[in-house]
């Protein structure tokens, strides 16, 4: 069976009240998702992520080809990514299609070691210490073994005070992760990022509070700086979510830059290479725990890879109520992906295991393009 068509649709969910992401100086009054649909006969695979505007006019590179020729498709997507930006949502859609054609869930196609994933609650906003401590207690009561807190104050001591308040609230019953968000910036953010001495000072302060990892403390291409920080710090160093080239992740490995590798299958690697880099990372003794921040399909794609491949103690689950809820995150799905006692059990249904209700989404569609 051959690929017969590729279609891209864009959807926007208004957010009232808006969401104030720690890494973005601008308030977010809406949440936009792009869904790519790949058909072969009566079967359709879906993926989501970046807008993929550069795909327009190149659909013929895939139409008429076997969807299972994934090595070939990844090579073409890598070429397109070089010219136009991230194209991995299309690979996710191809894997979803392959799962549906073969009648197997994606987690089983990728190895089948497990369909359950332990999660950490990944918050998105910076809150005052009392409010964040209270939210940590609520998330602990829901069974999450760990919580990720966001830094972005001009003076990191303000953020460290929040970590201290959370540690005092949850005690030793919950791991704390910290995301410094120094690895990349929004296009309109011209503020200075941390230098090495600031990153080391923060790492030492967080180690005193028993923090499990410090994420993106330096710019994402500072392989040597991250390696030296990892050597000197008493806390684990994490990163890699925004590195688009596979060779960049290999540079981390070559320099021994990270304790925790976080390439997102939609942002960074695609699924085929995610499995490959996970094996290499874990063979080096490091942790593979991918970034998953996005909509419900982005989360599902990363969970389907993590379940059979990762040996990490927990995987990211974006959740920060009331500003970032499962309903907001997963608005494109017919049902939200809810955690139970800090775990997600992936579906046995073929592919990603979801069927989107297109009619229900129609009122949120903002643009569409089709190539037969």
Secondary structure as the mmCIF struct_conf table of DSSP 4:
data_model
#
loop_
_struct_conf.conf_type_id
_struct_conf.id
_struct_conf.beg_label_comp_id
_struct_conf.beg_label_asym_id
_struct_conf.beg_label_seq_id
_struct_conf.end_label_comp_id
_struct_conf.end_label_asym_id
_struct_conf.end_label_seq_id
STRN STRN1 UNK A 2 UNK A 2
STRN STRN2 UNK A 5 UNK A 19
TURN_TY1_P TURN_TY1_P1 UNK A 22 UNK A 23
BEND BEND1 UNK A 25 UNK A 26
STRN STRN3 UNK A 28 UNK A 40
TURN_TY1_P TURN_TY1_P2 UNK A 41 UNK A 42
STRN STRN4 UNK A 43 UNK A 49
BEND BEND2 UNK A 50 UNK A 50
HELX_RH_3T_P HELX_RH_3T_P1 UNK A 53 UNK A 55
TURN_TY1_P TURN_TY1_P3 UNK A 56 UNK A 57
HELX_RH_3T_P HELX_RH_3T_P2 UNK A 59 UNK A 61
TURN_TY1_P TURN_TY1_P4 UNK A 62 UNK A 64
BEND BEND3 UNK A 65 UNK A 65
STRN STRN5 UNK A 66 UNK A 66
TURN_TY1_P TURN_TY1_P5 UNK A 67 UNK A 68
HELX_RH_AL_P HELX_RH_AL_P1 UNK A 70 UNK A 84
BEND BEND4 UNK A 85 UNK A 85
HELX_RH_AL_P HELX_RH_AL_P2 UNK A 88 UNK A 102
TURN_TY1_P TURN_TY1_P6 UNK A 103 UNK A 103
STRN STRN6 UNK A 105 UNK A 105
HELX_RH_AL_P HELX_RH_AL_P3 UNK A 106 UNK A 109
TURN_TY1_P TURN_TY1_P7 UNK A 110 UNK A 111
BEND BEND5 UNK A 113 UNK A 113
BEND BEND6 UNK A 115 UNK A 115
STRN STRN7 UNK A 116 UNK A 122
BEND BEND7 UNK A 125 UNK A 125
HELX_RH_AL_P HELX_RH_AL_P4 UNK A 129 UNK A 141
TURN_TY1_P TURN_TY1_P8 UNK A 142 UNK A 143
BEND BEND8 UNK A 145 UNK A 145
STRN STRN8 UNK A 146 UNK A 150
BEND BEND9 UNK A 154 UNK A 155
HELX_RH_AL_P HELX_RH_AL_P5 UNK A 156 UNK A 170
TURN_TY1_P TURN_TY1_P9 UNK A 171 UNK A 172
BEND BEND10 UNK A 173 UNK A 174
STRN STRN9 UNK A 175 UNK A 179
BEND BEND11 UNK A 183 UNK A 183
TURN_TY1_P TURN_TY1_P10 UNK A 187 UNK A 188
HELX_LH_PP_P HELX_LH_PP_P1 UNK A 191 UNK A 194
HELX_RH_AL_P HELX_RH_AL_P6 UNK A 196 UNK A 208
TURN_TY1_P TURN_TY1_P11 UNK A 209 UNK A 210
BEND BEND12 UNK A 212 UNK A 212
STRN STRN10 UNK A 213 UNK A 215
BEND BEND13 UNK A 218 UNK A 218
TURN_TY1_P TURN_TY1_P12 UNK A 220 UNK A 221
HELX_RH_AL_P HELX_RH_AL_P7 UNK A 223 UNK A 232
BEND BEND14 UNK A 234 UNK A 235
STRN STRN11 UNK A 236 UNK A 239
TURN_TY1_P TURN_TY1_P13 UNK A 241 UNK A 242
BEND BEND15 UNK A 245 UNK A 245
HELX_RH_AL_P HELX_RH_AL_P8 UNK A 246 UNK A 255
TURN_TY1_P TURN_TY1_P14 UNK A 256 UNK A 256
BEND BEND16 UNK A 259 UNK A 259
STRN STRN12 UNK A 260 UNK A 261
HELX_RH_PI_P HELX_RH_PI_P1 UNK A 265 UNK A 269
HELX_RH_AL_P HELX_RH_AL_P9 UNK A 270 UNK A 283
TURN_TY1_P TURN_TY1_P15 UNK A 284 UNK A 285
STRN STRN13 UNK A 287 UNK A 288
BEND BEND17 UNK A 294 UNK A 295
HELX_RH_AL_P HELX_RH_AL_P10 UNK A 296 UNK A 309
BEND BEND18 UNK A 313 UNK A 313
STRN STRN14 UNK A 315 UNK A 318
STRN STRN15 UNK A 320 UNK A 320
TURN_TY1_P TURN_TY1_P16 UNK A 321 UNK A 323
STRN STRN16 UNK A 324 UNK A 324
HELX_RH_AL_P HELX_RH_AL_P11 UNK A 326 UNK A 329
TURN_TY1_P TURN_TY1_P17 UNK A 330 UNK A 332
BEND BEND19 UNK A 333 UNK A 335
STRN STRN17 UNK A 340 UNK A 340
TURN_TY1_P TURN_TY1_P18 UNK A 341 UNK A 342
STRN STRN18 UNK A 343 UNK A 345
BEND BEND20 UNK A 348 UNK A 350
STRN STRN19 UNK A 351 UNK A 351
TURN_TY1_P TURN_TY1_P19 UNK A 352 UNK A 352
BEND BEND21 UNK A 353 UNK A 353
HELX_RH_AL_P HELX_RH_AL_P12 UNK A 358 UNK A 361
HELX_RH_3T_P HELX_RH_3T_P3 UNK A 362 UNK A 364
STRN STRN20 UNK A 365 UNK A 371
#
